């Protein structure tokens, strides 16, 4: 990937992520704070889990592209939102709807602002050994997945949750 193409790619990711975050905001319509961490049936990831989980990843992306200085401190314990954490009915472990959605928006907005200025050469960097490297190989591949597929996958879970809760389409 040439430097020019890589530069265009990160700008495109920022634009796509901006639209995705807009979709994430529209999914919040009609959701009441007291149902935000409710599970309509077993196996659902409710919005509290999804928005908290997604709020973690912009910082990871910033770190991958060498911009740890732009990371935002999370106002909640990430442990309950990490990959592999069990999503449960609210039992006090999940932060409030305002905190989770506000952090989701803040961390994503920061990533959207930073992406166009990312050094295009950073996309070719091989990830450190481990699960991410085995799956993605390079920073660019991981960044593309995290900003597009991963985010939309979890927002799709929120869309299904809305339907299970009797809420209509947000579109």
N, C-alpha and C positions, 0 to 999 in steps of 0.2 A: 504494500500500500504506500503510495507516494505521500509526501508531507502534505501536498495540496488536497489530495483525496481524504487523508486522515483529518485535516482541519475541517473540511466540508462535512465529514462524518460526525464529528462531535457537535458541530452546529446543528446538524439534522437531528441528532439525539436530543439536544436541548429543546428544539422545536417540538419534537414528538412528545417529550416528557411534559412539556407545558400543556399540551392537549390532554394527555393522560391525567394529569393532576386536575385539570378542569372537569374531567369525567368523574374523578374521585370526589370532587366537591359536589357535583350534581347528585351523586348517589346518597349524599347525606340528607337530601330533602325529605321531610316528613319523618325522619328518625328521631324519636324522643330519647333524651338522655337516659331515662330509666329502662329502656329496652336495648341500649347500645351494646350491652354485654350479655344479652339473653340468647339462649340456644333454643330455637323452636323444636328441634329434635336432635338426637345424638349425631355426632359426626360433622356438624356445621362449625365452621370458623366464623364467629360473630364479628361485627365491625370493630369492636374494641380490640380484639386480637389482630385483625388484619391491618387496621390503621397504625397500631403500635408497632407491629412487625415491619410494615413498610417504612415507617419513620426511621428505622435503624439503618437502612441501606444507602441512603445518600451519603452518610458519613463514611461508610465503607468504600463507596465509589470515589469520594474525594481523597481518601487515603491511598487508594490504588493509583490514582493519577498524580500523586505527589503533592496534593494540596491539603494535607492534614491540618494546616493552619486555618483552613476555612470551615472545619468541622464545627457543628453546633452541639453544645452539651445538652444531653437529654434530661428532661425534668421528671423522669420516671425510671424505674428499675427495668433494664432491658431483659433481664432473665425470663420474664413471663411472656416475652414476645419473640424470643430467639427461635431459629429453625429447630424443630423437634420438641418445642415446649407444647404441652397439652393445652388445648383450648377448652376451658370449662365455663360453666355458668358463673356469673359474677359472684365472687366470694370475698371480695375486698382486694384481690391482687391487681386488678386492672385500674389504671388511672381513669379519670373522668373523660367523658366525650370531648369536652372543650380542650383538655390537655392533649389528648391523643390526636385529635384532628388538627389542632393548632401546631403541634410538633410535626405531624405529617406535612403540612403545608410549608412550614418554615424550613425544614431540612430539604425538601424538594425544591423550593424556591432558591435556596442557596446553591444547590447543584446546578439548576438551570442557569443561574447567573455565572457560575464559574466555568461550566463546560466549554463555551466558545473560546475561552482563553487558554485552554489546556494545551500543553506542549504535545503536538501531534506524534512526536517520537515516543511518548509515553505509552501509546496504544500498542506498540510492538513489543513492549517489555514482557518477558515471560514471568508469570506469577510465581511466587515462592512455592516450594514443594508442598503438596497437600491436596486436599479435596478440590479446591478451586482450580488449581493447576491441572489436575487430572481431568476435570470436566471442561474447562474453558481454554487452557493453554496460555493465552495472552490477556493483558489488561483490556485491550480493545474488545475482545470477545466477551469477557466478563461484564464490562461496562454496557455493552449493547444488550446483553441478556437482562442485567439488573434494571436498566432504565426502561426497557420495553416489555419483554415477555413476563418477567417476574412481577412487575407492578400490575400489569393487566390481568394476570392470572389471579392475584389476590383481590383485585377490584371486581373480577367476575364472581368471586365467592360472595362478595358483599351484594352484588346484584341478585344472586340466587337467594341469599338470606332475606333480602327485601321481599321477594316473592313469597317465601315461606312464612314471612310475617304478615302477609296480606297487603303489603305496600305495592303500588303499581310501578311501572317503568319510570325511570327518571329521564328518559329520552323524549 
